[in-house]
Amino acid sequence: MRYNHRVVTCDNVTSAVIDIIVNNSSNKTLHNNPLSAILTGIIQIILMWEATMKPKVFIDGQEGTTGLQIYDRLRKRADIELLPIGDKHRKDVLERKKLINKADLVFFCLPDAAAKEAVALIENDNTRVIDASTAHRTEPGWVYGLPELAKEQRAKIAVAKRVANPGCHATGFVINVYPLITLGVLQRDYPVTCFSLTGYSGGGKPMIRAYEGDPTPDMYAPRIYGLEQQHKHIPEMVHVSGLKRRPAFCPVVDDYYSGIAVTVMMHNQLLRGAPSTAAIHDMLACYYEGEQFVTVVAELGNGMLESNWGVCSNLLQLIVSGNDVVTTVTARFDNLGKGASGAAVQNMNIMLGMVEDTGVNI
């Protein structure tokens, strides 16, 4: 276990059992069946011990879209203690500070500036952080929370004090290009183009209200945004992948709740060795072989791909398509799952030494 709690030794347990026996010495059960009383005492001690061993988890910003989704994944779990905060205290800095420092692990589901302020509230060396905002994804000292990125990434997350949860668009982009860059096929100065279609939940509560409240006629069609090429996920796309050029990135939001399809397009002849589409497929399949949540579809893509695949799960599916002249690689997943809250819970499980897939799906 990687979280620190009160040490419980055999001497502690023995002393506690004796105390229970002494305190219950007038109980008829003890006189009639001493063994039963002793066993009862031991059971009580075990239950108390288990309670002290549960890691304490706090969600700062639980009322937002990502925070609510994390809460939904954690609220029924018996292997953690979820620290509650009342509605009237959610913006109370002193109450938040108390809970943040009480927690073994805290999720920051806050705007960027608020996330940076929240980190400054930590006054101990034990509280570990998973930040769901954009604030720390390119910052030194923070581990990027994408376990499938490389063989060593999972181990880095396991011991990290500070983990930056990836953005949804960036997750699909990095999963696509990082292996090809690592393998030397996609050169770091390649002018990458990326198209990303997502449901409106990615815009958080304001966009959800707009689409589900009184939508305007233009909202019934796909809408291209980020036209100035300044989308907030671009810096982490470049930083994590190791590209030397910013990608040409075209995000699109459409009239459906969740699900995302991130597609990278490449000219085969411009790649090192001019690999075929099938060869690119095999490279990716080999790279992600054995991963539980990231899979490469066995067949090359054809027909149509819906972008709401994998909703309510932590799965990510790669589809390689093309004709040996141009190859596309599409990552499909739930923008609220592997693109946000599911990934955050997966990272928490790794950091706390728990089974990695526990509670990652809704």
Secondary structure per residue as TSV (DSSP state, phi and psi in degrees):
chain	resnum	aa	ss	phi	psi
A	1	M	-	360.0	142.5
A	2	R	-	-107.8	8.5
A	3	Y	S	-113.1	147.1
A	4	N	-	-101.3	127.6
A	5	H	-	-135.5	-179.6
A	6	R	-	-57.9	134.1
A	7	V	-	-76.1	128.7
A	8	V	-	-112.9	114.7
A	9	T	-	-107.0	171.3
A	10	C	H	-61.0	-37.6
A	11	D	H	-63.2	-40.4
A	12	N	H	-59.7	-46.9
A	13	V	H	-63.4	-44.3
A	14	T	H	-61.2	-45.6
A	15	S	H	-62.5	-40.1
A	16	A	H	-66.7	-40.6
A	17	V	H	-62.9	-42.6
A	18	I	H	-61.5	-41.7
A	19	D	H	-59.9	-42.9
A	20	I	H	-64.1	-41.6
A	21	I	H	-63.4	-43.8
A	22	V	H	-64.7	-44.0
A	23	N	H	-66.9	-22.1
A	24	N	T	-108.5	22.5
A	25	S	T	-63.3	-22.9
A	26	S	T	-88.2	-4.6
A	27	N	-	-71.5	131.1
A	28	K	H	-62.2	-32.5
A	29	T	H	-60.7	-37.3
A	30	L	H	-64.5	-44.0
A	31	H	H	-69.2	-39.4
A	32	N	H	-76.9	-34.5
A	33	N	-	-145.6	79.6
A	34	P	H	-56.5	-38.7
A	35	L	H	-62.4	-40.0
A	36	S	H	-62.2	-41.8
A	37	A	H	-65.5	-40.4
A	38	I	H	-63.9	-44.7
A	39	L	H	-63.0	-39.1
A	40	T	H	-60.9	-42.0
A	41	G	H	-62.4	-42.7
A	42	I	H	-62.5	-42.1
A	43	I	H	-61.2	-41.7
A	44	Q	H	-62.8	-40.4
A	45	I	H	-64.5	-43.0
A	46	I	H	-61.1	-42.3
A	47	L	H	-63.7	-40.9
A	48	M	H	-65.7	-39.4
A	49	W	H	-64.3	-43.2
A	50	E	H	-62.5	-37.6
A	51	A	H	-63.9	-40.2
A	52	T	H	-72.2	-22.3
A	53	M	H	-87.1	-10.7
A	54	K	S	-71.0	127.2
A	55	P	-	-67.5	140.2
A	56	K	E	-89.9	130.6
A	57	V	E	-125.9	134.5
A	58	F	E	-125.9	136.6
A	59	I	E	-106.6	108.8
A	60	D	E	-92.9	108.8
A	61	G	T	103.6	34.7
A	62	Q	T	-65.4	-19.9
A	63	E	T	-80.9	-11.5
A	64	G	S	-79.6	174.1
A	65	T	H	-59.8	-49.5
A	66	T	H	-67.2	-42.4
A	67	G	H	-61.1	-42.6
A	68	L	H	-64.2	-38.8
A	69	Q	H	-68.5	-38.0
A	70	I	H	-64.5	-44.9
A	71	Y	H	-58.6	-43.3
A	72	D	H	-60.3	-32.8
A	73	R	H	-79.1	-23.0
A	74	L	H	-104.7	-21.1
A	75	R	T	-63.2	-25.5
A	76	K	T	-101.4	3.8
A	77	R	-	-77.7	136.9
A	78	A	S	-96.6	-4.7
A	79	D	S	-97.3	2.7
A	80	I	S	-136.1	161.3
A	81	E	E	-110.0	113.3
A	82	L	E	-87.6	116.7
A	83	L	-	-79.2	120.6
A	84	P	-	-85.8	155.1
A	85	I	-	-137.3	131.2
A	86	G	-	-70.4	157.2
A	87	D	G	-54.9	-40.2
A	88	K	G	-73.9	-12.6
A	89	H	G	-106.1	0.6
A	90	R	T	-64.1	-23.3
A	91	K	T	-111.8	12.3
A	92	D	-	-84.1	109.1
A	93	V	H	-60.2	-41.1
A	94	L	H	-66.6	-40.0
A	95	E	H	-68.8	-42.2
A	96	R	H	-62.5	-43.2
A	97	K	H	-59.9	-42.3
A	98	K	H	-61.5	-45.9
A	99	L	H	-70.5	-38.0
A	100	I	H	-59.6	-43.7
A	101	N	H	-79.7	-16.3
A	102	K	H	-81.8	-25.7
A	103	A	-	-78.1	147.5
A	104	D	S	-77.5	-32.6
A	105	L	E	-145.1	136.3
A	106	V	E	-126.9	138.4
A	107	F	E	-96.5	128.7
A	108	F	E	-100.5	111.2
A	109	C	-	-115.3	67.3
A	110	L	S	-131.9	162.1
A	111	P	-	-59.1	159.8
A	112	D	H	-54.2	-49.9
A	113	A	H	-63.6	-41.1
A	114	A	H	-66.7	-34.1
A	115	A	H	-64.3	-41.3
A	116	K	H	-65.0	-39.1
A	117	E	H	-66.5	-36.9
A	118	A	H	-66.4	-38.3
A	119	V	H	-59.0	-36.5
A	120	A	T	-68.9	-14.1
A	121	L	T	-79.7	-13.5
A	122	I	-	-74.6	126.2
A	123	E	-	-120.0	17.9
A	124	N	S	-139.8	170.7
A	125	D	S	-96.5	3.0
A	126	N	S	-99.8	-34.1
A	127	T	-	-66.3	125.6
A	128	R	E	-106.3	154.4
A	129	V	E	-128.7	138.5
A	130	I	E	-119.6	113.5
A	131	D	E	-99.9	118.8
A	132	A	-	-86.4	-4.7
A	133	S	S	-84.2	180.0
A	134	T	S	-83.4	-10.0
A	135	A	T	-56.9	-37.2
A	136	H	T	-119.8	13.4
A	137	R	T	-70.3	-19.9
A	138	T	T	-118.4	12.8
A	139	E	-	-85.9	140.7
A	140	P	T	-61.1	144.7
A	141	G	T	88.8	-6.3
A	142	W	-	-109.7	135.2
A	143	V	E	-93.3	133.0
A	144	Y	E	-74.8	124.8
A	145	G	-	-84.5	57.4
A	146	L	-	-124.7	89.4
A	147	P	G	-57.3	-30.2
A	148	E	G	-81.7	-2.5
A	149	L	G	-56.8	-47.5
A	150	A	S	-156.6	165.8
A	151	K	T	-58.8	-35.1
A	152	E	T	-86.2	-9.0
A	153	Q	H	-67.0	-39.6
A	154	R	H	-61.4	-41.5
A	155	A	H	-66.6	-36.5
A	156	K	H	-64.1	-43.0
A	157	I	H	-63.8	-39.1
A	158	A	H	-59.2	-34.4
A	159	V	H	-106.2	1.2
A	160	A	-	-73.2	145.6
A	161	K	S	-89.3	-27.7
A	162	R	E	-132.4	119.7
A	163	V	E	-122.7	130.0
A	164	A	E	-98.1	114.1
A	165	N	-	-71.5	133.9
A	166	P	-	-68.7	158.0
A	167	G	-	-77.7	160.3
A	168	C	H	-67.4	-51.1
A	169	H	H	-60.9	-42.6
A	170	A	H	-64.8	-35.9
A	171	T	H	-57.5	-51.3
A	172	G	H	-63.6	-38.4
A	173	F	H	-67.5	-49.6
A	174	V	H	-66.3	-41.4
A	175	I	H	-58.8	-33.7
A	176	N	H	-71.6	-53.7
A	177	V	H	-94.2	-27.3
A	178	Y	H	-57.6	-46.3
A	179	P	H	-61.4	-39.7
A	180	L	H	-68.6	-34.0
A	181	I	H	-70.3	-43.7
A	182	T	H	-60.8	-37.8
A	183	L	T	-80.5	-5.2
A	184	G	T	83.1	7.8
A	185	V	S	-81.2	-46.2
A	186	L	S	-96.5	113.2
A	187	Q	-	-73.8	150.0
A	188	R	T	-64.3	-21.7
A	189	D	T	-99.4	13.0
A	190	Y	-	-65.1	136.2
A	191	P	-	-80.0	85.4
A	192	V	-	-74.3	140.0
A	193	T	E	-116.6	135.1
A	194	C	E	-136.2	133.7
A	195	F	E	-118.6	129.4
A	196	S	E	-134.5	116.7
A	197	L	E	-104.8	126.0
A	198	T	E	-136.7	156.9
A	199	G	E	-76.2	164.1
A	200	Y	G	-72.8	-13.1
A	201	S	G	-64.3	-21.1
A	202	G	G	-63.9	-18.4
A	203	G	G	-86.7	4.5
A	204	G	H	75.8	-169.6
A	205	K	H	-59.1	-40.7
A	206	P	H	-60.4	-43.6
A	207	M	H	-72.2	-35.7
A	208	I	H	-61.6	-44.5
A	209	R	H	-62.2	-40.4
A	210	A	H	-64.3	-44.1
A	211	Y	H	-74.7	-33.0
A	212	E	H	-98.0	-6.2
A	213	G	S	-93.4	-90.9
A	214	D	S	-129.6	74.9
A	215	P	-	-65.3	145.0
A	216	T	-	-83.4	160.8
A	217	P	G	-54.9	-35.2
A	218	D	G	-67.6	-17.5
A	219	M	G	-80.2	-6.2
A	220	Y	G	-87.6	-0.5
A	221	A	S	-121.0	156.9
A	222	P	-	-58.2	140.1
A	223	R	E	-124.2	121.2
A	224	I	E	-79.2	135.9
A	225	Y	-	-137.5	-175.1
A	226	G	-	63.5	36.0
A	227	L	T	-66.2	-21.3
A	228	E	T	-85.0	5.2
A	229	Q	S	56.6	41.4
A	230	Q	-	-125.7	26.8
A	231	H	-	-57.6	140.9
A	232	K	T	-67.4	-13.3
A	233	H	T	-86.3	-14.0
A	234	I	H	-60.8	-43.1
A	235	P	H	-57.4	-41.5
A	236	E	H	-73.5	-30.4
A	237	M	H	-57.2	-46.6
A	238	V	H	-71.1	-47.0
A	239	H	H	-62.3	-48.3
A	240	V	H	-75.4	-40.1
A	241	S	H	-73.7	-27.3
A	242	G	T	87.8	12.1
A	243	L	-	-65.5	148.4
A	244	K	S	-94.6	-15.0
A	245	R	S	-115.6	144.7
A	246	R	-	-69.9	136.5
A	247	P	-	-72.6	152.3
A	248	A	E	-78.6	112.1
A	249	F	E	-117.1	125.9
A	250	C	E	-122.1	92.5
A	251	P	E	-84.1	145.3
A	252	V	E	-135.7	132.6
A	253	V	E	-110.2	140.8
A	254	D	E	-132.0	171.4
A	255	D	S	-82.5	62.9
A	256	Y	S	-150.2	156.8
A	257	Y	S	-71.0	-57.4
A	258	S	S	-145.2	163.1
A	259	G	-	116.6	142.9
A	260	I	E	-144.4	144.9
A	261	A	E	-131.0	111.9
A	262	V	E	-106.2	117.5
A	263	T	E	-117.2	127.3
A	264	V	E	-107.1	134.9
A	265	M	E	-115.2	133.0
A	266	M	E	-136.8	143.0
A	267	H	E	-88.6	119.2
A	268	N	G	-57.0	-39.2
A	269	Q	G	-67.9	-18.9
A	270	L	G	-90.9	-5.2
A	271	L	S	-88.6	151.3
A	272	R	T	-63.6	123.8
A	273	G	T	86.1	-3.6
A	274	A	-	45.5	57.6
A	275	P	-	-68.1	154.0
A	276	S	-	-74.7	167.1
A	277	T	H	-60.4	-41.7
A	278	A	H	-63.5	-36.4
A	279	A	H	-66.7	-39.8
A	280	I	H	-63.2	-42.3
A	281	H	H	-56.5	-47.5
A	282	D	H	-66.7	-34.6
A	283	M	H	-61.7	-47.2
A	284	L	H	-67.2	-40.9
A	285	A	H	-61.7	-40.8
A	286	C	H	-67.9	-41.0
A	287	Y	H	-63.0	-41.4
A	288	Y	T	-99.2	12.3
A	289	E	T	-59.0	131.8
A	290	G	T	89.7	-8.6
A	291	E	-	-74.8	139.5
A	292	Q	S	-77.9	-38.0
A	293	F	S	-102.8	-21.4
A	294	V	E	-110.1	120.4
A	295	T	E	-130.9	152.3
A	296	V	E	-109.1	122.2
A	297	V	-	-59.8	134.6
A	298	A	S	-62.6	-39.9
A	299	E	S	-92.8	152.3
A	300	L	-	-67.0	149.7
A	301	G	-	-70.5	145.6
A	302	N	-	-156.9	165.0
A	303	G	S	76.1	-129.5
A	304	M	-	-126.1	153.4
A	305	L	-	-123.0	119.1
A	306	E	-	-81.5	146.6
A	307	S	T	-94.7	1.8
A	308	N	T	-104.9	29.1
A	309	W	T	-72.5	146.3
A	310	G	T	75.4	16.2
A	311	V	T	-60.7	140.4
A	312	C	T	71.3	16.6
A	313	S	S	-127.9	172.7
A	314	N	-	-104.6	19.4
A	315	L	-	-85.9	150.3
A	316	L	E	-134.5	130.6
A	317	Q	E	-118.3	130.2
A	318	L	E	-102.7	132.0
A	319	I	E	-122.6	121.4
A	320	V	E	-100.4	129.0
A	321	S	E	-135.5	163.4
A	322	G	E	144.5	-170.6
A	323	N	-	-138.7	25.2
A	324	D	S	74.1	-8.9
A	325	V	S	-98.9	-49.2
A	326	V	E	-126.4	134.6
A	327	T	E	-120.9	137.1
A	328	T	E	-117.4	144.3
A	329	V	E	-125.2	121.6
A	330	T	E	-113.5	128.5
A	331	A	E	-103.6	121.6
A	332	R	E	-114.5	135.0
A	333	F	E	-169.8	174.6
A	334	D	-	-84.0	121.3
A	335	N	T	-62.8	-22.7
A	336	L	T	-92.2	-12.8
A	337	G	I	-96.5	-97.9
A	338	K	I	-62.2	-20.5
A	339	G	I	-87.7	-0.6
A	340	A	I	-163.7	-93.8
A	341	S	I	-70.9	-40.3
A	342	G	H	-61.1	-42.7
A	343	A	H	-63.9	-37.9
A	344	A	H	-63.1	-43.7
A	345	V	H	-68.2	-38.3
A	346	Q	H	-57.9	-44.7
A	347	N	H	-64.1	-40.8
A	348	M	H	-59.0	-45.7
A	349	N	H	-58.7	-42.1
A	350	I	H	-64.9	-44.0
A	351	M	H	-66.5	-32.2
A	352	L	T	-96.3	6.0
A	353	G	T	71.5	26.9
A	354	M	-	-98.9	170.0
A	355	V	-	-62.5	129.2
A	356	E	T	-63.6	-31.6
A	357	D	T	-94.7	8.2
A	358	T	T	-65.6	118.7
A	359	G	T	68.9	17.3
A	360	V	-	-79.8	-20.2
A	361	N	-	-102.1	159.0
A	362	I	-	-96.2	360.0
